[in-house]
């Protein structure tokens, strides 16, 4: 049985140019804050990164919050981890068998 984790929920993601009046941007952020469940608002975070290339400026904006894994998320993660483990074992076995054919058992 795996240990429970926190889940990161992206409430907003904008990748690219932000070209709008500041007041509109702040209004959108306030709206997003209201959409985040109240118990997670105080710890919600915003991440803004920028880069420029040939005179164009790009801003990536992410708003997110973490919450404890629900029973459904926990079960889904465990199933995904088990399927990934099985897939990796099968691929390794296929590779092993292919190498045995190529090089023999020696």
N, C-alpha and C positions, 0 to 999 in steps of 0.2 A: 504494500500500500504506500503510495507516494505521499509526500507532505503537501499540505495546502499552500497555495501561493496567492499573491496579489495579482490582479488582472488590470492591465492598463487599457483604458478606454479613451480613444481619440474622439473628443467632442467636436473638433474642427480641424481641418487640414486645408491649407491653401499653399500650393506650390506654384510660384510664378510671380508675376508682377502684381503689386498692390498699388493701384492708382485710383484712389477714391478720396473724397473729403474725409478729413480726420474724424469729424463728428459722426459720419456714417460708420466708420470703422469702429469707433468706441460704442456706438449703439449696437452694432452687430456683436461685439464682445460682451456687452451687458446682456443681450438676449441669450447668448450661449451660456453665460454664467447662470442664468435662471433655469436653463435646460439641464444643468448638472444637478443630480440629486443633492438636496440640502446638506446631508451629512458628509458629503465629499467636497463641497465648494471651498472650504477654508484651505484645503490642501491641493486644490486643482492648480495646474501650472500652465504657463505659456512659454513657448520656446520660439524665438524668432532668429533666423539665420539669414544672412545676406551674402551675396557675392556679386561681382561685376565682371562683365566680359564685353570688351569692345564698346564701352560706354553705356551698356544696358545694365540696370540693376535689378536683381531678382531677390525677392524676399520669400522665404518659406516660413509659414506660421503654423504652429501646432498648439492646440489647447487640449490638455488631457488630465485625467484623474485616475487614481488607482482605487480598486475596491477588492475586498476579500473574494476569493473564488466562490461562486455559488455551487451547489451540489451538481447542477447540470454542467457547468463549466469544468468542474473537477472531473466528472465522469468522462466528458468529451476529451479532455487533455490526456487522461490515462489511456483511453482507447487509442488516441492518436499516437501516443508514445509507444504503446504495444505494437501497433501496426508498423510504425517506423522501425522498431527493433526487429520485427519479423522480416521486413523488406531488406534491411541491411544484412541480416544473417543469410537470407536467400541469395543476395548479390555476392556476398563473400564466398558462399559455398559454390556458386557458379564460377566465380573467378578461380577458386581453388581447383575445381574440377578441370577447368580449361588449362590451367598451368600444369596440372598432372598429365594431361594429354600431351601438352607441348614438350615437357621436360621429363616425363616418366615419374616413377615413385622414388627415384634415388635422390 
